[in-house]
């Protein structure tokens, strides 16, 4: 039952992202710098949509003598097409976000991993097109590739779509401006801690 509820919530988020996409709004980027990643999957998502449309037309012809079945099949195809559109919309409106103290690595509507800047040991631009899926590693490929690798001094907990939690120490993901993200994250990691406010510990009246 928990898995079903998780899937329903995920699909509702996808549908909500279509509305944000149409309104040209992004989610969760206030106070940070956004790094998009959706461009690399545009052609693939368009291909998925085209296949669904062709399948719908063919099945409508094959089932023209069965109006009830034909209507149900058509409704399922429309909903599937909406989910595909929602996946792309979610990737557009939910980019990676570098905050002053954390990097939010995201993938459509099902991944939003917060990595504290203080835990980043190394970050580099690294193009990979194959991913073995080793223990303690999280690969978030777009268009079958990742362009940024982040190694952590301390593990962070990643919660999967169905609630499975695991610790990861290496995170690989795709960013359109991989060099810019690596530079910005390196700068944030090497920035000195904020200075304490003078007089913050003084007692009132002194």
C-alpha positions in Angstrom: 0.0 0.0 0.0 2.9 2.4 0.8 4.4 1.8 -2.6 1.1 2.6 -4.3 0.7 5.8 -2.4 4.3 6.8 -3.3 3.6 6.2 -6.9 0.4 8.2 -6.8 2.2 11.1 -5.1 4.9 10.9 -7.8 2.4 11.1 -10.6 0.6 14.0 -9.0 3.9 15.9 -8.8 4.5 15.2 -12.4 1.1 16.6 -13.4 1.7 19.6 -11.2 5.1 20.2 -12.9 3.3 20.5 -16.3 1.4 23.5 -14.8 4.7 25.1 -13.6 6.3 24.5 -17.0 3.4 26.2 -18.8 3.6 29.1 -16.4 7.4 29.2 -16.9 8.1 28.9 -13.2 10.7 26.9 -11.4 10.5 25.1 -8.1 12.9 25.4 -5.2 15.5 27.7 -6.7 14.9 30.8 -4.5 18.1 31.8 -2.7 20.3 29.7 -4.9 21.8 29.3 -8.4 20.0 27.0 -10.8 21.9 24.6 -13.1 19.6 23.0 -15.7 20.0 19.5 -17.1 16.9 18.7 -19.1 18.2 19.6 -22.6 20.0 16.3 -23.0 16.8 14.3 -22.8 14.5 16.4 -25.0 14.9 14.3 -28.2 14.4 11.1 -26.2 11.2 12.3 -24.6 9.9 13.6 -27.9 10.6 10.1 -29.3 8.6 8.5 -26.5 5.7 10.8 -27.1 5.7 10.1 -30.8 5.6 6.3 -30.2 2.7 6.7 -27.9 0.7 8.8 -30.4 1.4 6.3 -33.2 0.4 3.4 -31.0 -2.8 5.2 -30.0 -3.7 5.8 -33.7 -3.0 2.1 -34.6 -5.0 0.7 -31.7 -7.9 3.0 -32.5 -8.1 1.5 -35.9 -7.8 -2.1 -34.7 -10.4 -1.6 -32.0 -12.9 0.5 -34.0 -15.5 -2.3 -33.6 -15.1 -2.3 -29.8 -15.9 1.3 -28.7 -15.7 0.6 -25.0 -12.3 -1.0 -25.2 -11.2 1.6 -27.7 -12.2 4.4 -25.3 -10.4 2.8 -22.3 -7.2 2.3 -24.4 -7.3 5.9 -25.7 -7.7 7.2 -22.1 -4.7 5.2 -21.0 -2.6 6.4 -23.9 -3.5 10.1 -23.1 -2.6 9.6 -19.5 0.7 7.9 -20.4 1.5 10.8 -22.7 0.8 13.2 -19.9 3.2 11.3 -17.6 5.9 11.5 -20.3 5.3 15.2 -20.7 5.3 15.5 -16.9 8.7 13.8 -16.7 10.2 16.3 -19.1 8.4 19.2 -17.4 9.7 18.1 -14.0 13.2 18.1 -15.3 12.8 21.6 -16.6 11.2 23.2 -13.5 13.3 21.3 -11.0 17.0 22.0 -11.9 20.0 21.4 -9.7 20.3 24.2 -7.2 23.5 25.4 -5.4 22.6 27.1 -2.1 25.1 28.9 0.1 25.3 25.8 2.4 24.2 22.9 0.2 23.8 21.5 -3.3 20.4 20.1 -4.2 20.9 17.4 -6.9 17.6 16.7 -8.6 16.2 14.4 -11.3 12.7 15.1 -12.5 10.2 14.7 -9.6 11.7 11.6 -8.0 15.1 12.7 -6.8 15.9 15.7 -4.6 19.2 15.0 -2.8 20.6 17.6 -0.4 24.4 17.5 -0.2 25.9 19.9 2.5 28.7 21.8 0.9 30.9 21.0 4.0 30.7 17.3 3.2 32.1 17.7 -0.4 35.6 16.2 -0.5 36.1 16.5 -4.3 34.1 17.7 -7.3 35.1 17.4 -10.9 33.8 17.5 -14.4 33.8 14.0 -15.7 31.9 12.7 -18.7 30.6 9.2 -18.3 28.4 7.2 -20.6 28.4 3.9 -18.7 27.5 3.4 -15.0 28.0 0.1 -13.1 25.8 1.1 -10.2 28.3 0.2 -7.4 27.4 0.2 -3.7 27.5 3.7 -2.2 27.2 5.4 -5.6 24.3 7.3 -7.1 24.2 7.8 -10.8 21.6 10.2 -12.2 22.2 10.0 -15.9 20.4 12.2 -18.5 20.6 10.9 -22.0 22.7 8.0 -20.8 25.5 10.4 -19.5 26.7 12.2 -16.4 29.0 15.1 -16.5 29.7 16.0 -12.8 31.1 13.7 -10.1 30.9 14.7 -6.5 32.8 12.6 -3.8 31.8 13.1 -0.2 33.8 13.0 3.0 30.7 11.8 4.8 27.8 9.8 3.3 24.4 11.3 2.7 21.1 9.4 2.8 19.3 9.0 -0.5 15.6 8.0 -0.4 14.4 6.2 -3.5 11.0 6.7 -5.1 9.5 3.8 -3.1 11.1 4.9 0.2 14.2 2.7 0.2 17.0 4.5 1.9 20.7 4.0 1.4 23.9 5.9 2.1 25.9 7.3 -0.8 29.4 8.7 -0.9 29.7 9.3 -4.7 27.1 11.2 -6.7 27.2 11.5 -10.5 24.8 13.6 -12.4 24.4 15.7 -15.6 24.4 19.5 -15.8 24.3 21.5 -19.0 26.9 23.9 -17.6 29.1 21.3 -15.8 32.1 23.6 -15.7 30.1 26.4 -14.2 28.6 24.1 -11.5 32.0 22.6 -10.6 33.6 26.1 -10.4 30.7 27.4 -8.2 30.7 24.4 -5.9 34.5 24.5 -5.5 34.3 28.2 -4.7 31.5 27.5 -2.1 33.5 24.6 -0.6 36.7 26.7 -0.2 34.9 29.8 1.1 35.8 30.8 4.7 33.1 30.3 7.3 31.1 33.4 8.2 32.7 35.6 10.9 30.8 35.7 14.2 28.8 38.8 14.8 30.7 41.2 17.1 29.0 41.4 20.5 26.7 38.4 19.8 27.7 36.8 23.1 27.7 39.9 25.2 25.1 40.2 28.0 22.5 42.9 27.6 23.6 46.3 29.1 27.3 45.6 28.8 
